Amino acid sequence: MGYLLAKAFGRKSALDARQRRTPVENARVRFKTGSAVYRSRLISYDDKQWIFAAPMQRDSYIPVPVGEECVCEVVARGGVLLFTSKVIARQSQEGRIVIEAPVSTKLKNRRDDARRIDIPMKLLVGNNGGEVLDVSSNGAKVKLNGFQKEGQTVRVDLPDGESRAGTVIESTHDSIGSTVRISFDRPIQLPD
């Protein structure tokens, strides 16, 4: 009996792990090449290729050359999938790019990072001031006086005068503003 329970639990754990690594439908994508960072959406994927909507930067479509190496961050059920790949085709008529399917992915979730609520911080996200609810070296949860959409790339001005680019990975709105989860493009140093 114990053997059967362990086997059933093992299958369920493997299925849960696979589902956490499954991209969400129309997932937001952050697409980095050697020269720039773009935002996009995942249109479809299989074991040979992933198709993204045309990469955008500052609300303009940017043609990315075939053969360009890239680092992709794709929103998945359990966090954000990180992987490297390269552009293998451009579908100009449909406004899409095709990349090689990743050989391996890493699942990143800011919620797994040690978060601190004891650091009194105010941030400027885009043009909106905000109060930090919690912060880690890789991101923050911020209560904003204005509104930011999910998938939007924002500039985060830190109290020490340093700035970081970040991606809004979750946004909930109320009558006076929004609460957003932001993933920084690179880690910050937290005070002791």
C-alpha positions in Angstrom: 0.0 0.0 0.0 2.8 2.4 0.9 4.6 1.7 -2.3 1.5 2.5 -4.4 1.0 5.8 -2.5 4.6 6.8 -3.0 4.4 5.9 -6.7 1.1 8.0 -7.1 2.6 10.9 -5.2 5.8 10.8 -7.3 3.7 11.0 -10.5 1.7 13.9 -9.1 4.9 15.7 -8.1 6.4 15.2 -11.6 3.2 16.4 -13.2 3.1 19.5 -10.9 6.7 20.3 -11.7 6.1 20.0 -15.5 2.9 22.2 -15.2 4.9 24.9 -13.3 7.3 25.1 -16.2 4.5 25.4 -18.8 4.2 28.9 -20.3 0.9 30.6 -19.8 -1.3 31.3 -22.8 -0.2 34.6 -24.6 2.6 34.8 -22.0 4.6 38.0 -21.6 8.2 37.7 -22.9 11.3 39.7 -22.1 13.7 39.2 -24.9 17.4 40.3 -24.5 20.0 40.3 -27.2 23.6 41.6 -27.0 22.5 45.1 -27.8 19.0 45.6 -26.4 16.0 44.4 -24.4 12.6 43.9 -26.0 9.2 42.9 -24.9 6.9 40.5 -26.7 4.2 37.8 -26.3 4.5 34.1 -26.8 2.2 33.0 -29.7 2.9 29.3 -29.8 5.6 26.7 -28.9 6.5 23.1 -29.5 9.6 20.9 -29.0 11.4 22.4 -32.0 10.5 26.2 -32.0 8.9 28.9 -30.0 7.1 31.7 -31.9 7.0 35.3 -30.5 5.1 38.3 -31.6 7.4 40.9 -33.2 9.7 42.3 -30.4 8.9 45.8 -29.3 11.0 48.5 -27.8 9.5 51.8 -26.7 6.2 51.0 -28.6 8.0 50.4 -31.9 8.5 47.0 -33.6 12.2 46.1 -34.0 13.4 43.6 -36.6 15.8 41.2 -34.8 18.2 39.5 -37.3 18.2 35.7 -37.9 21.0 34.0 -36.0 20.9 36.6 -33.1 21.6 34.9 -29.7 19.1 35.8 -27.1 18.1 35.4 -23.5 14.4 34.9 -23.0 12.2 35.3 -19.9 8.8 33.8 -20.5 6.0 34.0 -17.8 5.0 30.4 -16.8 2.6 29.0 -14.2 5.3 28.7 -11.5 7.2 31.9 -12.1 9.4 33.0 -15.1 11.2 30.6 -17.4 14.8 31.7 -18.2 16.6 30.2 -21.2 19.1 31.1 -24.0 18.3 30.5 -27.6 18.7 32.0 -31.0 16.5 33.5 -33.7 16.0 31.0 -36.5 13.4 32.8 -38.7 11.5 36.0 -39.1 7.9 35.9 -40.3 7.6 39.5 -41.4 4.1 39.3 -42.9 2.6 38.0 -39.6 4.9 40.2 -37.4 6.5 37.2 -35.7 10.0 35.8 -34.9 10.8 32.2 -34.4 13.5 31.0 -32.0 14.9 27.5 -31.3 13.1 25.7 -28.6 15.2 25.8 -25.4 17.4 22.9 -24.6 16.9 23.6 -20.9 15.1 26.2 -18.8 15.5 27.6 -15.4 12.3 28.4 -13.4 12.8 31.7 -11.5 10.3 33.0 -8.9 11.0 36.2 -7.0 8.8 34.8 -4.2 11.6 32.2 -3.6 14.1 35.0 -2.8 14.5 36.2 0.7 12.3 39.3 1.0 12.6 42.1 3.5 9.9 44.4 4.8 12.1 46.2 7.3 13.7 48.6 4.8 11.7 51.9 4.6 12.0 52.7 0.9 10.2 54.9 -1.6 10.6 54.2 -5.3 9.8 56.1 -8.4 8.4 53.6 -11.0 8.0 55.4 -14.3 6.5 58.7 -13.3 4.6 57.2 -10.3 5.8 57.4 -6.8 5.5 54.3 -4.7 6.0 52.7 -1.3 7.9 49.4 -1.1 5.8 46.7 0.6 8.7 44.1 0.4 11.9 44.0 -1.5 14.5 41.4 -2.5 17.7 41.7 -4.5 15.8 40.6 -7.6 12.5 42.6 -7.3 10.0 44.4 -5.2 6.3 44.6 -4.4 5.3 48.3 -4.6 2.1 50.2 -3.8 1.9 52.9 -6.5 0.0 56.2 -6.7 -0.6 55.5 -10.4 -1.2 52.6 -12.7 1.2 50.2 -14.5 0.3 47.4 -16.8 1.6 43.8 -16.6 4.5 43.3 -19.0 5.4 46.9 -19.0 9.1 47.7 -18.7 9.7 50.5 -16.2 12.6 52.5 -14.7 12.9 52.0 -11.0 14.8 54.9 -9.2 16.3 53.5 -5.9 16.8 55.7 -2.8 20.6 55.6 -3.2 20.3 57.4 -6.6 20.8 54.2 -8.6 18.3 53.2 -11.3 17.2 49.8 -12.6 15.1 48.6 -15.4 12.3 46.3 -14.3 9.4 44.4 -15.7 5.9 44.6 -14.1 5.0 40.9 -13.7 1.8 41.4 -11.8 -0.5 44.4 -11.3 -3.7 44.7 -9.3 -5.6 48.0 -9.3 -7.8 49.8 -6.8 -9.5 53.2 -6.8 -6.3 55.2 -6.2 -3.5 53.2 -7.7 -2.0 49.8 -8.1 0.1 47.2 -6.3 2.7 45.8 -8.6 5.4 43.1 -8.5 8.5 44.1 -10.3 11.4 41.9 -11.5 14.6 43.9 -11.7 16.8 43.4 -14.8 19.8 42.8 -12.5 20.1 42.4 -8.8 20.3 45.3 -6.3 22.4 45.5 -3.2 20.2 45.6 -0.1 21.4 47.4 3.0 22.4 45.3 6.1 
